Amino acid sequence: MKTQKNFFEQNGGTYTCVGDVLLPKLVIGEVEKKSIGKYGRMRKRYLKEQHPILYSELLLSGKLYPHLLEVDEACEERMELLTRQIAKQEDVTEALKATDQMEWVRRMNSIQNRAEEIVLHELIYC
């Protein structure tokens, strides 16, 4: 008599017998060594607190880490682009930095804060 395979066995899964219990042999894929930055950690916390089901699905499927890396990289790129664009639009240049350094710092901090708010709403809290 032939037994019907369950979903785990149909997808190549095997079991190990420990005493009277069959335990699935689970293999964890290789994990990249790249660390998750500020925005990836913010996204993780947001998913964990606001979307626990999606967080669990990503975690259990092994897609959480790549998702967090992708979000972190996208946020960093978007921050750089927005900062450059806003600085150009508001005429915050190296010439201003040379003539009035404190004014340049004040304006650049303002620009970075605004750019980060945009990035957070576009990519983290979506």
C-alpha positions in Angstrom: 0.0 0.0 0.0 1.4 3.3 -1.1 1.0 6.3 1.3 0.2 9.7 0.0 2.9 12.3 0.5 2.1 15.5 2.4 3.0 19.0 1.2 6.4 18.9 2.9 7.4 15.6 1.2 6.0 16.7 -2.2 8.4 19.6 -2.1 11.5 17.5 -1.4 11.3 17.6 2.4 12.6 14.6 4.5 12.2 13.5 8.0 14.6 12.1 10.7 13.4 9.5 13.2 14.2 10.5 16.8 12.8 7.9 19.1 9.1 7.4 18.1 8.9 10.9 16.6 9.5 12.0 13.0 11.2 15.4 12.9 11.4 17.4 9.6 14.9 18.0 8.3 15.0 21.8 7.9 17.8 23.6 6.1 18.4 27.3 6.6 19.7 29.0 3.5 22.9 31.0 3.5 22.6 34.5 5.1 24.4 37.4 3.6 26.9 39.2 5.9 25.7 42.7 5.0 24.1 44.5 8.0 20.8 46.2 7.9 21.0 49.9 8.4 18.8 52.5 10.1 16.0 52.4 7.6 15.9 48.6 7.4 15.6 48.5 11.2 12.8 51.1 11.2 10.9 49.1 8.6 11.4 45.9 10.6 10.0 47.6 13.7 7.1 49.1 11.7 6.2 45.7 10.3 6.5 44.0 13.6 4.2 46.5 15.4 1.7 47.5 12.7 1.6 44.5 10.3 2.5 41.4 12.4 1.0 38.9 9.9 3.0 40.3 7.0 6.1 40.4 9.3 5.6 36.7 10.2 5.0 35.7 6.6 8.2 37.4 5.5 10.2 36.0 8.4 8.9 32.4 7.9 9.5 32.4 4.2 13.0 33.7 4.6 12.2 36.9 2.7 12.4 39.4 5.6 16.2 39.9 5.5 16.3 40.6 1.7 13.3 42.9 2.1 14.9 44.9 4.8 18.1 45.2 2.9 16.2 46.4 -0.2 14.3 48.9 1.8 17.4 50.2 3.5 19.3 50.6 0.2 16.3 52.3 -1.5 15.9 54.7 1.4 19.6 55.7 1.4 19.5 56.3 -2.4 16.3 58.3 -2.1 17.8 60.4 0.7 20.8 61.3 -1.3 18.8 62.2 -4.4 16.2 64.3 -2.4 18.9 66.1 -0.4 20.8 67.0 -3.6 17.6 68.2 -5.4 16.3 70.3 -2.5 19.7 71.8 -1.9 20.0 72.8 -5.6 16.5 74.2 -5.6 17.1 76.3 -2.5 20.6 77.4 -3.7 22.5 75.8 -0.8 25.9 75.5 -2.4 29.6 75.1 -1.6 29.9 78.9 -2.1 27.4 79.4 0.8 29.4 76.9 2.8 32.6 78.9 2.2 31.1 82.2 3.1 28.7 81.3 6.0 29.3 77.9 7.3 26.8 78.0 10.1 24.0 79.1 7.7 25.0 76.3 5.4 24.8 73.7 8.3 21.4 75.1 9.4 19.9 74.8 6.0 21.4 71.4 5.2 20.0 70.0 8.5 16.6 71.4 7.5 16.9 69.8 4.1 17.9 66.5 5.5 15.1 66.5 8.0 12.5 67.2 5.3 14.0 64.6 2.9 13.9 62.0 5.7 10.2 62.7 6.4 9.5 62.1 2.7 11.5 58.9 2.7 9.8 57.6 5.8 6.3 58.2 4.4 7.2 56.8 0.9 9.2 53.7 1.8 9.0 52.8 5.5 5.4 53.4 6.6 3.7 52.2 3.4 
